[in-house]
Amino acid sequence: MSCNRCANQATAAMAAAGTPASQAQAAWASSGQQPERRPVPGRCPVPGRCDRCGAFLTRQGQCRSPRCARSTQAPPSTVGGPQTQALSAGASQTPTADLPQAVIWQLEAVGVPDQQVRAIAASRERPGARGKKLRKLIRDRLERLAQLTDEAAAGKEMKRWFKFVSQFHKYSFCNRYLVLMQRRDATRVAGYKAWQRVGRQVRRDEKGIAIFVPRTWRRQVQDASSGETREERGMYFRVGHVFDVSQTDGEPLPEPPQWINRGDEGVELAQALTRYAEGLDIEVTEAQLPGQRQGESHRGRVVLRQDATPLGKAATLAHEVAHELMHGPEHRTPGRRRTNELEAEACAYVVCQHFGYETQAPNYLALWRGNREALMACMERITAASQQIIDALEEQAASSD
């Protein structure tokens, strides 16, 4: 029999040493002790602490710390016994030097089996060691992603796609906004003649999408005093019209390299990411999105494509959550869009890889003109965000076990 104080001190000591609470409680339960409401006189295995150094006392009132003047014994540095994972195989001894002596004594005092003490010691990592290990793992995955992205960008399929899109004009942010205001489902727009050049014809009675078309002017002006003639130049805008591909007929357009994630796996990851996002006060919803758009981030609200596969939703949610974590209003400017997409997709790739899922991130990054240099330039930001998400998901999984 033992008292509540003993049980609480033992589990608290293990928790302070970095042992998960669930493991500490399991260790206490395995000892077979049934805590009573009050200490048992003369039988309580943990009678108190030293008034000099605060270490635990033996039953005879001696301090267990070898550095304390009240100590009469030197505590052992290791505890014998095989690792729990290799009991049947007769594994070699595992030192418990990484486990604080106070925890070892507490475990022994409450009757935890020797092999259980060793299992806790083997499973515990030094403070900060796991974080360093995870950061190195993330950097290794980013190095691999940079290599795969360069290979994807150099592929024939990607080069053929870039050659095709080079025939289309790159519209300004203002004009892209005007297009989406008039036709939200627009995916690729071009002028009347531009569609004819790629073998397609705008259908009769289709209404054009109005945009601003820049025009320049110049004129000769004679100076009244000197009589010299100089040229003046300027710019003005007129209204022009473009048409979406859905308003045309003709030769089929080439498809970009596969970048959409598809698969029936990833349900658990999507659910865990949803809980994590909601814990950050980020609302996660689903809706029918235009074109091939897979998700949207609206600062506090994430929208996923309703008909996406489970893996697609998990990868997209990781991407959009990365946007929420990394890109505040000061980052959401037209000039930073490419960098934002590279950072978010690289973060999503690392998170999915950590939990065992492959994604189409190399093709997605290559389509955004990503390369090794661009990824390495923002590696620290990607690493920090990836580690934050992974740590939260693993802690969430541990607490639910």
Secondary structure, 3 states (H helix, E strand, C coil): CEEHHHHHHHHHHHHHCCCCHHHHHHHHHHCCCCEECCCCCCCCCCCCECCCCCCEECCCCCECCCCCCCECCCCCCCCCCECHHHCCCCCCECCCCCCCHHHHHHHHHCCCCHHHHHHHHHHCCCCCHHHHHHHHHHHHHHHHHHHHHHHHHCCHHHHHHHHHHCCCCCCCHHHHHHHHHHCCCCCCEECHHHHHHCCEEECCCCCCEEEEEEEEEEEEEECCCCCCEEEEEEEEEEEEEEEEHHHEEECCCCCCCCCCCCCCCCHHHHHHHHHHHHHCCCEEEEECCCCCCCEEECCCEEEEECCCCHHHHHHHHHHHHHHHHHCCCCCCCHHHHHHHHHHHHHHHHHHHHHCCCCCCHHHHHHHCCCCHHHHHHCHHHHHHHHHHHHHHHHHHHHHHC
